[in-house]
Amino acid sequence: MAEDRLSGNRIIEEAIAALHEQGGVQALDAVAEAFRKRISDNAELVIPVMQPETAVKSMRPGKGAGTNGLSDLRLLQMQSDDGKRWNVAFTSLEEASKGEKTTTVTIPMENVLRGAKDFKQEAGIAINPFGKAFLFSKELIEKTLAGERTAPLENKILFDIGDITKMDIECIVNAANSSLLGGGGVDGAIHRAAGKELLEECRELHGCKTGQAKITKGYNLKAKHIIHTVGPVYHGKESDAQLLAACYQNSLELARQNNIHSIAFPAISTGIYGYPKEEAATIALAVAAGWIATHKDYGMVIVFSCFDRETYDIYQKVLKENA
Ligand code: ADP
C-alpha cells in the first residue's frame, strides 16, 4: 500500500521540475496544488531518520534535530546557503536513495506538512534535496494547507459566454429572490447544480432584502462559494438602478470580506425581473470598474457570465461606449 501512496507523488516531482525549468509564481502555485492533490489522495512522504553525526557530507546537520510531532524520531536536517535549517523529506524511495543510505520511514504527507506549524528553528521542509530540490517554506506550507493561492493577485474584468454553474472560479453570484429558497432562471440552475444541501443552508439565512447579499458554500459546484443577491424587479424608477448597483457593490464587498479574489456575476434582474439588458450592463460595469478602482491592491477578477451571445454583445457595446 505504501507503494501506492508514494508512486502518485510523481505529480509533485513533475511540478517541481516545471518550477525548475520555468520558474514563476504560476509554476509555484502548481507545486502547491500538486501537494494538495496528493494530500487528498492520502499520500505519504519518505522521511530519513538518522543520527546527526552520520549525516551525509553534502549536508550540514543541524544541532539537535527536532522531533516536530513525529514521535521520537530523529529527523535528518540540512542547512541552506542562507543559514536556514530545514527538515528533509522525499517524494519517493528513489529520491531518498540519491543521497547516502539512511533509514527511512513513510509518514502521511498531511501529518508531515501539518507538523510544520510547530517548527521553531526550521524554515520548512526541503523536499528531495539530492535531486530536483524544493524548499517548502513554513509559510508556503501553511498557505498550501489552507488552500490559499500563491499566484499573484490581479484586477481584471472578463466576459464569459455560457452557463455560470459550470464555471471554474472561486465564487459565483446567484440572482436570487428574497426568499433565497430557489426559483427559476439562473437561481434554479444554481440550486440544481449545487445540490439540495444548498437549499438547507439557504433556509437558515431567513431570506435577503433587495440589493443585499448573503454567502453560502458552493457544494457540488466547482465554485467554493455562492453569493446570493436579490435584484430589483424593474419598474423604471430611479430606485431600481440604485438597488441593482447595490447588488453588485454588496456582492463584491461580501466577497472581499471572505477573502475571495475571483467572482462571476450573471446579468442580475435581466430575466424574469425584466431589467432592460443594456441599462443593467451599464450599471454592472460601472460598479465593477468603480470597485476595482477603489480596491486597487486587493486583486479581484470580476467575470460577467453571459448566458448567450446577445448578452455578451450588449456588454461589449456598453464597454465601448464608455471607454
Ligand atoms: P432575475 O430574476 O434576476 O431576472 P433570471 O435568472 O431570470 O434572474 O435572469 C438573470 C439572467 O441570468 C438572465 O439574463 C438569464 O439569461 C441569465 N441566466 C439564466 N440561466 C443562466 C445560467 N445558467 N448561467 C448564466 N446566466 C444565466
Residues whose N, C-alpha, C, O or C-beta is under 5 A from the ligand:
A	BS01	ADP	G162 D163 I164 T165 A175 G184 G185 V186 D187 A189 G231 P266 A267 I268 S269 T270 G271 I272 Y273 G274 S305 F307
